[in-house]
Amino acid sequence: MATKGNIELQKGIPVLKDAFIVIIKTEWNAAIVNKLEAGAKKILKAAGIKSITYTVPGAVEIPFAVKQHYTYSDPLPDAYITLGTVIRGDTPHFDYVCKAASDGVLQLNLSMDTPVIFGVLTVENEEQAKERIGGKHGNKGEESAVTALKMIALNRKLKK
């Protein structure tokens, strides 16, 4: 069960210079995902961070898009933020999609030098999703952006 927003996450947001973040978002559940993106961009804009967004069909395609961008783009971003929403249905499809997306992002984090933030909602119903795009659980897009900023700062510190 999620807590009502991560108040601690908002503390100690690092000030970064010359950071660049790539957002990979899904087409599925666009009304929800677009609010996650708006939340992330709000935080990034306030921090003076440049970003660009790419859209993929669904959550399973997120790791591919991140990997391809990482492989073929120059310059590389300082972090990736992945955004999507998977809502449970009547079949096991939900479980497969959630596992594929989360395992894919985990593999990327273990194999790349750039942090990949998992901002994909995996919820039982649309009400739970709405609670996480500005409802009682805050905006998980904002939290993903704060996490990206903190991971960039950590990555830069560890590389020194």
DALINNOR-V17447 format. One record per backbone hydrogen bond with DSSP energy under -1.0 kcal/mol. NH is the residue of the N-H (numbers start at 1). CO is the residue of the C=O. Records with the same first field share a line. If there is no record, write none. Layout:
BEGIN
NH: CO / CO
END
This chain:
BEGIN
5: 3
7: 5
11: 8
21: 50
22: 79
23: 52
24: 81
25: 54
26: 83
27: 56
28: 57
32: 29
33: 29
34: 30
36: 32
37: 33
38: 34
39: 35
40: 36
41: 37
42: 38
43: 39
44: 40
45: 41
46: 42
47: 43
48: 45
49: 44
50: 19
52: 21
54: 23
56: 25
62: 59
65: 61
66: 62
67: 63
68: 64
69: 65
70: 66
71: 67
72: 68
73: 69
78: 20
80: 115
81: 22
82: 117
83: 24
86: 121
88: 123
96: 92
97: 93
98: 94
99: 95
100: 96
101: 97
102: 98
103: 99
104: 100
105: 101
106: 102
107: 103
108: 104
109: 105
110: 106
111: 107
112: 108
117: 80
119: 82 / 117
121: 84
123: 86
129: 125
130: 126
131: 127
132: 129
133: 130
134: 138
137: 131
138: 135
140: 132
143: 139
144: 140
145: 141
146: 142
147: 143
148: 144
149: 145
150: 146
151: 147
152: 148
153: 149
154: 150
155: 151
156: 152
157: 153
158: 154
159: 155
END
